[in-house]
Amino acid sequence: MRNVILAVLLLLVISLPGYSDGGNVLVTMRKIGHDVLLASGDSTSWVSPIEEVDERTFLIRFKRPFTFKPAALLEIIHRQLQQNQGSKDYLVEVRQEKSNAVVYSYEVRQPLNRKAIPCLTRTPPPGAYTIKIQFDPPPVQAASISDAVYVAGLLSLVLLLVICWRLINRKSPQSAPAEPVASRNLVHLGPLTFCLDEQILRLGNERIALSGKESRLLKVFATSPNAVIDRDRLMEQVWGEEGIFVGRSLDVFVSRLRKKLQPATTVRIVNSHGRGYKLEIDTSKMPVEDV
């Protein structure tokens, strides 16, 4: 899809109305210089490299002086521009090489009206001349309504493609199944549901909050329900990362956890003297869980 968007943008750029590329214009200017020399009877001297002043202005320079007839100059330039550059308005100036004075000039507005061109029958003296040809601003700077509609249509197409591409590649909020995640983070302890991530106990609609250590302690009990867990194991798994703990701390947190388990009458923590604690779950008296 990205390649399609780039292709449309490239099509938009190359199809904008305007002048031909600069290389083609330079070739046209050299052809004009060649024909001007031939019309003056010179078939051997060289046309100097064409000078591109800007994208609309070009200078044709010559190695030797020459003479020209305005009528022939008009026909040569107009024929070459029509054949290679299309119908464009332009200005022609013939300047003296040293003084840069304009010895002859005319302007063409399409279609060509030869009667509006001055001094076609007069011949200036031979000299070292430079021919300057300047095009009027290209149509893209004064676009017609049809050109504007065309450009707007292409831009709309690009925008539509971008929107479609983003919609297709947008991640769906339902792409990841929720049930497997929930099954890993929920532990059922009789009528209680232990939510490990949220550190809460659920009993029907009731929510019982647990502290971090209470949650870790209950997690250890939940791994071995109805089995005695040694005090050393409990303290190691709950306080082991802290490096420092006392035996009395375990008793305090077991007492707190007992109180939070009281709403569930079938779940309790019992003491095994000299060994540790056990999480008892009486499934025979467990009520049916609300759905």
Long-range contacts (C-beta under 8 A, 24 or more apart in sequence): 1-161, 1-164, 1-165, 1-168, 2-165, 4-161, 5-158, 5-161, 5-162, 5-165, 8-154, 8-157, 8-158, 8-161, 9-158, 11-154, 12-151, 12-154, 12-155, 12-158, 15-150, 15-154, 16-140, 16-151, 17-138, 17-139, 17-140, 17-143, 17-147, 18-138, 18-139, 18-140, 19-55, 19-56, 19-85, 19-88, 19-135, 19-138, 20-84, 20-85, 20-86, 22-52, 22-55, 24-84, 24-85, 25-52, 25-58, 25-85, 26-50, 26-52, 26-58, 27-84, 28-80, 28-81, 28-84, 28-85, 29-58, 29-60, 29-133, 30-60, 31-80, 31-84, 32-60, 32-76, 32-77, 32-80, 32-131, 32-133, 33-60, 33-62, 33-131, 35-76, 35-80, 36-60, 36-62, 36-66, 36-68, 36-73, 36-76, 36-131, 37-62, 37-66, 39-68, 39-69, 39-72, 39-73, 39-76, 40-66, 40-67, 40-68, 42-66, 56-134, 56-135, 56-136, 56-137, 56-138, 57-132, 57-133, 57-134, 57-135, 58-132, 58-133, 58-134, 59-130, 59-131, 59-132, 60-130, 60-131, 60-132, 60-133, 61-97, 61-130, 62-128, 62-129, 62-130, 64-128, 65-126, 65-127, 65-128, 65-129, 66-126, 66-127, 66-129, 67-123, 67-124, 67-125, 67-126, 67-127, 68-94, 68-123, 68-124, 68-129, 69-123, 70-104, 70-106, 70-117, 70-119, 70-120, 70-121, 70-122, 70-123, 70-124, 71-120, 71-121, 73-104, 73-131, 74-106, 74-114, 74-117, 74-120, 77-131, 77-133, 78-108, 78-112, 85-135, 87-111, 88-135, 88-136, 89-135, 89-136, 90-133, 90-134, 90-135, 90-136, 91-132, 91-133, 91-134, 91-136, 92-131, 92-132, 92-133, 93-131, 93-132, 93-134, 94-124, 94-129, 94-130, 94-131, 94-132, 95-129, 95-130, 95-131, 95-132, 96-127, 96-128, 96-129, 96-130, 97-127, 97-128, 97-129, 97-130, 98-128, 103-127, 103-129, 187-219, 187-222, 189-222, 189-225, 189-264, 189-267, 189-279, 189-281, 190-264, 190-266, 190-267, 190-281, 190-282, 190-283, 190-286, 191-264, 191-266, 191-267, 191-286, 191-287, 191-289, 192-261, 192-264, 192-267, 194-218, 194-219, 194-222, 201-260, 201-261, 203-263, 203-264, 204-290, 206-263, 208-260, 208-263, 210-257, 210-260, 211-256, 213-238, 213-239, 213-253, 214-253, 214-256, 214-257, 214-260, 217-253, 217-254, 217-257, 218-257, 218-279, 221-269, 221-277, 221-279, 222-279, 224-279, 225-279, 225-280, 225-281, 226-278, 226-279, 226-280, 226-281, 227-278, 228-272, 228-275, 228-276, 228-277, 228-278, 229-276, 229-277, 229-278, 230-275, 230-276, 231-275, 231-276, 231-277, 232-276, 233-276, 234-276, 234-277
